[in-house]
Amino acid sequence: MSIIKDVFLDAEQKQEHNQQIRSCLKIWELEQEDDGRILPALRLSYTRLPPHLRQCLASCSYLQKDWNGYTSYALIRYWMAHGILDQFRVHGNMELEDIGELYFKDLWARSFFQKVIDDHTCYFFDMHGLIHDLVQSVAQGECFIVKSANTKDISENVRHLTFLEAGQNVSTTLQKLNKVRTIAAERIDIDESFLHTCFSRFKYLRVLKLLEVSLQVLPSSIGSLKHLKYLDLSLNEAMTKVPNSICRLQSLQTLNFGYCENLQELPRDISKLISLTSLFLTTKQTSFTENGVGCLKSLRFLSITECSNLTFLSRETSYLAALRTLWIVECKLLDLVDVNYQGTPRRLQKLIIKDVPRMVALPEWFQGAANTLQLLVIARCENLEALPEWLRSFTSLKKLVLDSYPKLSSLPERMCSLTSLKELVIDDCPELERRCQRDIGKDWSKISHEPYVSFHLFD
């Protein structure tokens, strides 16, 4: 009875918090010049949060104000890197990623996040400016946003630094700090001296985000950051090589090379990253070497994006026993069909394939995930003409998304065999949409039993 009572109390409190926050934000929109009485009200809602949500929300202080398009995926990995999710092991044997998603959704339900969009693979979100002010205030000086290259006054107690500008003066100021755990720089120019300062001073760095910073060469001294858990080098188009010393980062959990379009190859000893759970990669390789990515036994998330020369996946990919999510996006030469794979990773739950024009049919080896796959997204593979009849054996499938298939004209028979399917999304498939029209389409009878059918991607 006490558990049931706690659940009802939590639901009532959540509704009260939600209403209070929305009222504050509405008042603020009407009276933007006076937020002196709004922040205390929001702080009260913050103090009423459970401890785990308070810490998760306070950690959002490193996010930039008035910035669009944050993702739940990156935020959850940030929480993991700082050990925030480890401290509240109250969910039995749940994976940390799943716990993080629960916390994200809870904060969303309480209106601390806004403009949330379900991308079917993660959530995009914004944070209201006033909520950002709140999390800055509760962070108690642990977070600092460097807005000018001439910034000199940074507290010695700061732990999380976000850079909007960087320069020689900033590098000099960093020499005085030694407690920094997060360095985040996005869409600015940084020089080698900045990186050398970070790598030499901040030996206990947990998070390093260098997104679109005109990075050409990553110093080999990065291998000295033994405690680093999150490294994001995405969108650095000028970077052609990554030092092999990066493979000495035994604590690394998340590594992002996504959209580094000129990266010639992955580090030679990448298989030594024994703690790696998430890998985003873009390279100019035609194939992945043996004893490489396929040997990452802890890997749970793999994104292969814009690999313009990649022609086939290594057979070792099927050996990724822990893999739960596989993204394959914008790989124009990749052939997924005519390959002798050993099978699909046996724990695979989410499979996303987009812009793979050489895929004319779903590969037979996908059937290895029939008992585990919960999400299947197939988008913009314009030469795909039909879905296989064996798709009906995917009895764990909860969501199926079909996007931009001009040649796809019908669904498999016995769609009713997909007993777990809760959501079917069909978008920009003209012929299929015509056949699936409610009550009158030839294929409507195949899907009429589904709880939710949408013909728009972001309904």
PLY file of the C-alpha trace (Angstrom):
ply
format ascii 1.0
element vertex 459
property float x
property float y
property float z
element edge 458
property int vertex1
property int vertex2
end_header
0.00 0.00 0.00
2.84 2.42 0.79
4.28 1.94 -2.71
0.90 2.67 -4.32
0.51 5.73 -2.10
3.96 6.98 -3.12
3.09 6.56 -6.80
-0.10 8.61 -6.43
1.67 11.27 -4.41
4.42 11.49 -7.02
1.85 11.84 -9.79
0.05 14.61 -7.89
3.31 16.43 -7.15
4.41 16.09 -10.77
1.16 17.62 -11.97
1.51 20.46 -9.46
5.13 21.13 -10.49
4.17 21.01 -14.15
1.40 23.55 -13.69
3.60 25.83 -11.59
6.46 25.83 -14.11
4.16 26.49 -17.06
2.52 29.36 -15.17
5.92 30.89 -14.42
7.04 30.63 -18.03
3.77 32.12 -19.26
4.10 35.06 -16.87
7.72 35.53 -17.94
6.71 35.70 -21.59
4.26 38.49 -20.71
6.66 40.33 -18.39
10.15 39.58 -19.69
11.64 42.62 -17.99
10.81 41.26 -14.52
12.12 37.80 -13.77
13.07 38.60 -10.18
9.95 36.94 -8.81
9.87 34.13 -11.35
13.21 32.49 -10.54
12.35 31.95 -6.85
9.15 30.18 -7.89
11.05 27.96 -10.32
13.68 27.29 -7.68
10.92 26.04 -5.38
9.84 23.57 -8.08
13.48 22.53 -8.43
13.91 21.89 -4.70
10.82 19.67 -4.71
12.34 17.36 -7.30
13.68 13.96 -6.23
17.48 14.09 -5.64
18.35 12.23 -8.85
16.34 14.66 -11.00
17.82 17.67 -9.20
21.33 16.50 -10.02
20.46 15.67 -13.63
18.85 19.07 -14.14
21.68 20.98 -12.44
24.16 19.28 -14.77
22.38 20.93 -17.72
24.09 24.18 -16.71
26.82 23.49 -19.29
24.31 23.78 -22.14
24.36 27.03 -24.09
21.47 29.44 -23.69
19.20 30.04 -26.70
20.66 27.04 -28.52
18.41 24.81 -30.59
18.55 21.11 -31.21
19.99 19.42 -28.16
19.53 15.65 -28.16
18.52 13.35 -25.35
21.17 10.94 -26.58
24.07 13.35 -25.94
22.64 14.54 -22.63
22.22 11.01 -21.29
25.81 10.12 -22.25
26.94 13.29 -20.48
25.15 12.13 -17.32
26.80 8.74 -17.66
30.27 10.24 -18.11
29.97 12.18 -14.85
28.64 9.19 -12.93
25.32 10.86 -12.20
23.25 7.82 -13.16
25.49 5.43 -11.21
24.60 7.14 -7.94
20.92 6.25 -8.05
20.83 2.51 -8.70
17.16 2.08 -7.83
16.05 0.43 -11.05
17.41 -3.07 -10.63
19.33 -4.34 -13.63
18.31 -1.61 -16.08
21.03 -0.30 -18.40
22.26 3.20 -17.60
21.03 4.44 -20.99
17.50 3.29 -20.13
17.66 4.90 -16.69
18.84 8.12 -18.33
15.92 8.06 -20.76
13.50 7.63 -17.85
14.99 10.67 -16.12
14.93 12.71 -19.33
11.25 11.92 -19.89
10.47 12.75 -16.27
12.11 16.19 -16.56
10.28 16.69 -19.85
6.95 15.76 -18.23
7.68 18.37 -15.55
8.21 21.02 -18.28
11.93 21.58 -17.68
12.51 20.73 -21.36
10.45 22.17 -24.20
9.85 21.81 -27.95
10.61 18.11 -27.68
10.55 16.19 -30.98
10.58 12.40 -31.16
12.99 11.54 -33.97
12.09 7.85 -33.47
15.69 7.22 -32.38
16.17 9.96 -29.78
14.58 13.24 -28.70
15.50 16.73 -29.85
14.75 19.41 -27.29
15.29 23.02 -26.23
15.53 24.60 -22.81
13.63 27.78 -22.02
15.91 30.73 -21.25
14.51 31.07 -17.76
15.07 27.38 -17.03
18.64 27.87 -18.21
19.01 30.76 -15.73
17.64 28.47 -13.03
20.14 25.66 -13.65
22.98 28.19 -13.81
21.96 29.51 -10.40
21.70 26.08 -8.76
25.05 24.97 -10.22
26.65 27.31 -7.64
29.56 28.47 -9.75
30.64 25.00 -10.89
29.76 25.88 -14.49
31.12 28.83 -16.48
30.41 29.90 -20.05
33.33 31.74 -21.68
31.75 34.36 -23.93
34.84 36.40 -24.84
38.40 35.61 -25.86
39.49 38.22 -23.30
37.88 36.42 -20.37
40.21 36.35 -17.36
38.03 35.99 -14.28
37.17 32.30 -13.95
36.68 30.86 -10.49
39.21 28.26 -9.39
36.28 26.09 -8.32
34.78 25.82 -11.80
34.32 22.23 -13.01
32.48 22.62 -16.30
33.58 25.06 -19.02
31.69 25.90 -22.20
33.48 28.09 -24.75
31.76 30.51 -27.12
35.16 32.02 -27.94
38.74 30.99 -27.28
42.13 32.64 -27.69
45.56 33.10 -26.14
44.15 34.96 -23.13
41.78 32.09 -22.45
44.62 29.55 -22.65
46.58 31.62 -20.13
43.58 31.77 -17.78
43.15 27.99 -17.98
46.63 27.54 -16.54
45.23 28.65 -13.17
42.54 25.96 -13.03
42.84 22.33 -11.94
39.33 21.09 -11.09
37.85 21.13 -14.59
35.89 18.01 -15.57
34.11 19.25 -18.73
35.42 21.17 -21.75
32.80 21.97 -24.40
33.52 24.05 -27.51
31.23 24.23 -30.52
31.52 26.13 -33.81
34.50 28.26 -32.83
38.16 28.29 -33.85
40.59 26.77 -31.38
44.35 26.46 -31.70
46.82 23.78 -30.71
47.95 25.69 -27.61
44.39 25.57 -26.28
44.33 21.79 -26.62
47.78 21.32 -25.12
46.72 23.41 -22.12
43.58 21.33 -21.63
45.40 18.02 -21.96
48.27 18.98 -19.64
46.24 20.75 -16.93
43.05 18.72 -16.67
44.14 15.16 -16.04
40.77 14.26 -14.51
38.73 15.50 -17.47
35.58 13.40 -17.99
33.99 15.13 -21.00
35.66 16.73 -24.02
33.40 18.12 -26.75
35.10 19.74 -29.75
32.34 20.08 -32.34
33.01 21.89 -35.60
36.05 23.72 -34.24
38.17 23.67 -37.42
40.27 20.95 -35.86
42.96 19.62 -38.22
45.32 17.77 -35.90
44.51 16.23 -32.55
47.63 16.18 -30.33
48.83 12.72 -29.37
48.93 13.90 -25.76
45.19 13.23 -25.60
46.22 9.71 -24.64
47.14 11.03 -21.19
43.50 11.74 -20.24
43.04 8.43 -18.44
39.70 9.40 -16.88
38.06 10.69 -20.07
34.70 9.02 -20.70
33.10 11.17 -23.41
34.96 12.43 -26.49
33.06 14.23 -29.26
35.07 15.29 -32.33
32.15 15.44 -34.74
31.80 17.82 -37.69
35.52 18.52 -37.99
35.76 18.25 -41.76
39.44 19.23 -41.93
40.57 16.40 -39.66
42.17 13.60 -41.71
43.77 11.50 -38.99
43.33 10.67 -35.32
46.40 9.70 -33.25
46.53 6.08 -32.22
47.24 7.26 -28.66
43.48 7.81 -28.34
43.23 4.04 -27.94
44.93 4.32 -24.54
41.76 5.87 -23.12
40.59 2.77 -21.29
37.74 4.59 -19.50
36.22 6.02 -22.69
32.50 5.22 -23.04
31.42 7.49 -25.92
33.49 8.32 -29.02
32.10 10.47 -31.81
33.81 10.86 -35.20
30.50 11.59 -36.93
30.60 13.77 -40.04
34.39 14.02 -40.07
34.14 13.62 -43.83
37.88 13.55 -44.57
38.95 11.17 -41.83
40.98 8.61 -43.74
40.72 5.73 -41.30
39.90 4.76 -37.75
42.72 4.45 -35.19
44.66 1.23 -35.66
44.12 -0.11 -32.13
40.49 0.92 -31.67
39.70 -2.56 -30.37
41.61 -1.66 -27.18
38.86 0.74 -26.10
37.43 -1.90 -23.78
34.90 0.40 -22.04
33.46 1.89 -25.23
29.67 1.62 -25.36
28.84 4.21 -28.06
30.65 4.86 -31.35
29.74 7.33 -34.09
31.96 7.11 -37.13
32.48 8.66 -40.55
35.54 7.60 -42.55
36.73 7.31 -46.14
37.56 3.61 -45.73
36.09 1.10 -48.17
35.81 -1.47 -45.38
36.63 -1.85 -41.71
39.75 -3.76 -40.79
39.62 -7.08 -38.99
40.21 -6.99 -35.25
38.77 -3.48 -35.20
35.24 -2.27 -34.48
33.95 -5.85 -34.41
36.07 -6.56 -31.33
34.43 -3.89 -29.16
32.63 -6.29 -26.84
31.02 -3.57 -24.69
29.63 -1.62 -27.67
25.88 -1.02 -27.37
25.44 1.77 -29.93
27.05 1.99 -33.39
26.41 4.75 -35.93
27.93 4.45 -39.40
27.22 7.75 -41.15
28.33 9.32 -44.45
30.97 6.68 -45.14
31.01 7.54 -48.84
33.48 4.81 -49.87
32.23 2.00 -47.65
31.17 -0.99 -49.76
30.48 -3.64 -47.13
30.41 -4.17 -43.39
32.94 -6.35 -41.70
31.68 -9.82 -40.85
32.86 -9.05 -37.33
29.91 -6.66 -36.96
27.74 -9.68 -36.25
29.98 -10.54 -33.28
29.01 -7.39 -31.36
27.16 -9.32 -28.68
26.21 -6.26 -26.61
25.00 -4.13 -29.56
21.47 -2.82 -29.09
21.29 0.05 -31.61
22.69 0.16 -35.16
22.44 3.26 -37.37
23.50 3.08 -41.02
23.00 6.46 -42.70
24.08 8.00 -46.03
26.39 5.23 -47.21
25.89 5.45 -50.97
28.05 2.47 -52.00
27.22 0.13 -49.15
25.87 -3.29 -50.11
24.02 -4.89 -47.23
22.54 -7.78 -49.19
25.29 -9.67 -50.98
27.39 -10.35 -47.91
27.84 -13.60 -46.02
27.22 -12.41 -42.47
27.23 -14.80 -39.57
24.04 -13.22 -38.29
22.65 -10.15 -36.59
23.93 -9.10 -33.15
21.74 -11.17 -30.86
20.61 -8.29 -28.60
19.81 -5.77 -31.34
16.74 -3.69 -30.42
16.90 -0.67 -32.75
17.86 -0.69 -36.43
17.89 2.52 -38.47
18.80 2.51 -42.16
18.63 5.74 -44.16
19.94 6.78 -47.58
21.44 3.44 -48.61
20.48 3.41 -52.33
22.08 0.04 -53.11
19.72 -1.75 -50.75
17.02 -3.14 -53.05
15.66 -5.58 -50.44
15.97 -6.14 -46.73
18.96 -8.44 -46.14
18.18 -11.99 -45.07
20.57 -11.66 -42.14
18.21 -9.15 -40.51
16.09 -12.15 -39.50
18.56 -12.87 -36.72
16.98 -9.98 -34.79
13.40 -11.25 -35.16
13.01 -11.96 -31.44
14.68 -8.79 -30.10
14.14 -5.90 -32.54
11.75 -3.26 -31.18
12.32 -0.36 -33.60
12.87 -0.56 -37.35
13.33 2.65 -39.35
13.91 2.42 -43.10
14.11 5.75 -44.91
15.07 7.11 -48.32
16.32 3.84 -49.77
14.71 4.68 -53.09
15.37 1.35 -54.79
13.56 -0.73 -52.20
10.41 -2.06 -53.88
8.95 -4.50 -51.36
9.13 -5.67 -47.79
9.78 -9.40 -47.24
7.10 -11.74 -45.97
9.47 -12.89 -43.23
9.05 -9.48 -41.58
5.95 -10.90 -39.87
8.24 -13.03 -37.68
9.46 -9.91 -35.83
7.20 -10.50 -32.85
9.01 -7.99 -30.58
8.70 -5.09 -33.03
6.93 -2.11 -31.41
7.47 0.63 -34.00
7.94 0.46 -37.78
8.81 3.62 -39.73
8.78 3.66 -43.56
9.86 6.98 -45.06
10.29 8.11 -48.69
9.78 4.99 -50.81
8.35 5.92 -54.20
8.52 2.28 -55.39
7.04 0.61 -52.31
3.48 -0.35 -53.21
2.28 -2.86 -50.61
2.78 -4.30 -47.15
3.51 -7.95 -46.38
0.62 -10.30 -45.74
-0.24 -11.24 -42.17
0.88 -7.97 -40.61
-1.35 -9.10 -37.76
1.47 -11.47 -36.76
3.39 -8.44 -35.49
1.67 -8.80 -32.14
3.82 -6.21 -30.31
3.49 -3.49 -32.96
2.06 -0.32 -31.40
3.01 2.29 -33.98
3.23 2.24 -37.77
4.49 5.40 -39.50
4.30 5.73 -43.30
5.53 9.01 -44.80
6.19 10.11 -48.38
5.33 6.68 -49.84
2.63 7.78 -52.32
1.50 4.40 -53.63
1.63 2.70 -50.24
-0.27 5.55 -48.60
-2.97 5.23 -51.27
-3.31 1.50 -50.63
-3.41 2.05 -46.86
-6.18 4.65 -46.83
-8.50 4.11 -43.91
-11.41 1.76 -44.75
-11.02 2.00 -48.55
-7.37 1.13 -49.30
-6.50 -2.39 -50.51
-3.95 -2.79 -47.70
-6.02 -1.17 -44.96
-7.21 -4.55 -43.70
-3.58 -5.49 -43.03
-3.08 -2.64 -40.57
-6.57 -1.74 -39.32
-5.87 -3.58 -36.06
-2.81 -1.43 -35.23
-3.24 0.91 -32.23
-1.58 3.85 -34.01
-1.09 4.47 -37.73
0.35 7.76 -39.01
1.07 9.05 -42.49
3.33 11.86 -41.28
6.81 11.37 -39.88
6.55 13.74 -36.91
2.90 13.46 -35.88
0 1
1 2
2 3
3 4
4 5
5 6
6 7
7 8
8 9
9 10
10 11
11 12
12 13
13 14
14 15
15 16
16 17
17 18
18 19
19 20
20 21
21 22
22 23
23 24
24 25
25 26
26 27
27 28
28 29
29 30
30 31
31 32
32 33
33 34
34 35
35 36
36 37
37 38
38 39
39 40
40 41
41 42
42 43
43 44
44 45
45 46
46 47
47 48
48 49
49 50
50 51
51 52
52 53
53 54
54 55
55 56
56 57
57 58
58 59
59 60
60 61
61 62
62 63
63 64
64 65
65 66
66 67
67 68
68 69
69 70
70 71
71 72
72 73
73 74
74 75
75 76
76 77
77 78
78 79
79 80
80 81
81 82
82 83
83 84
84 85
85 86
86 87
87 88
88 89
89 90
90 91
91 92
92 93
93 94
94 95
95 96
96 97
97 98
98 99
99 100
100 101
101 102
102 103
103 104
104 105
105 106
106 107
107 108
108 109
109 110
110 111
111 112
112 113
113 114
114 115
115 116
116 117
117 118
118 119
119 120
120 121
121 122
122 123
123 124
124 125
125 126
126 127
127 128
128 129
129 130
130 131
131 132
132 133
133 134
134 135
135 136
136 137
137 138
138 139
139 140
140 141
141 142
142 143
143 144
144 145
145 146
146 147
147 148
148 149
149 150
150 151
151 152
152 153
153 154
154 155
155 156
156 157
157 158
158 159
159 160
160 161
161 162
162 163
163 164
164 165
165 166
166 167
167 168
168 169
169 170
170 171
171 172
172 173
173 174
174 175
175 176
176 177
177 178
178 179
179 180
180 181
181 182
182 183
183 184
184 185
185 186
186 187
187 188
188 189
189 190
190 191
191 192
192 193
193 194
194 195
195 196
196 197
197 198
198 199
199 200
200 201
201 202
202 203
203 204
204 205
205 206
206 207
207 208
208 209
209 210
210 211
211 212
212 213
213 214
214 215
215 216
216 217
217 218
218 219
219 220
220 221
221 222
222 223
223 224
224 225
225 226
226 227
227 228
228 229
229 230
230 231
231 232
232 233
233 234
234 235
235 236
236 237
237 238
238 239
239 240
240 241
241 242
242 243
243 244
244 245
245 246
246 247
247 248
248 249
249 250
250 251
251 252
252 253
253 254
254 255
255 256
256 257
257 258
258 259
259 260
260 261
261 262
262 263
263 264
264 265
265 266
266 267
267 268
268 269
269 270
270 271
271 272
272 273
273 274
274 275
275 276
276 277
277 278
278 279
279 280
280 281
281 282
282 283
283 284
284 285
285 286
286 287
287 288
288 289
289 290
290 291
291 292
292 293
293 294
294 295
295 296
296 297
297 298
298 299
299 300
300 301
301 302
302 303
303 304
304 305
305 306
306 307
307 308
308 309
309 310
310 311
311 312
312 313
313 314
314 315
315 316
316 317
317 318
318 319
319 320
320 321
321 322
322 323
323 324
324 325
325 326
326 327
327 328
328 329
329 330
330 331
331 332
332 333
333 334
334 335
335 336
336 337
337 338
338 339
339 340
340 341
341 342
342 343
343 344
344 345
345 346
346 347
347 348
348 349
349 350
350 351
351 352
352 353
353 354
354 355
355 356
356 357
357 358
358 359
359 360
360 361
361 362
362 363
363 364
364 365
365 366
366 367
367 368
368 369
369 370
370 371
371 372
372 373
373 374
374 375
375 376
376 377
377 378
378 379
379 380
380 381
381 382
382 383
383 384
384 385
385 386
386 387
387 388
388 389
389 390
390 391
391 392
392 393
393 394
394 395
395 396
396 397
397 398
398 399
399 400
400 401
401 402
402 403
403 404
404 405
405 406
406 407
407 408
408 409
409 410
410 411
411 412
412 413
413 414
414 415
415 416
416 417
417 418
418 419
419 420
420 421
421 422
422 423
423 424
424 425
425 426
426 427
427 428
428 429
429 430
430 431
431 432
432 433
433 434
434 435
435 436
436 437
437 438
438 439
439 440
440 441
441 442
442 443
443 444
444 445
445 446
446 447
447 448
448 449
449 450
450 451
451 452
452 453
453 454
454 455
455 456
456 457
457 458
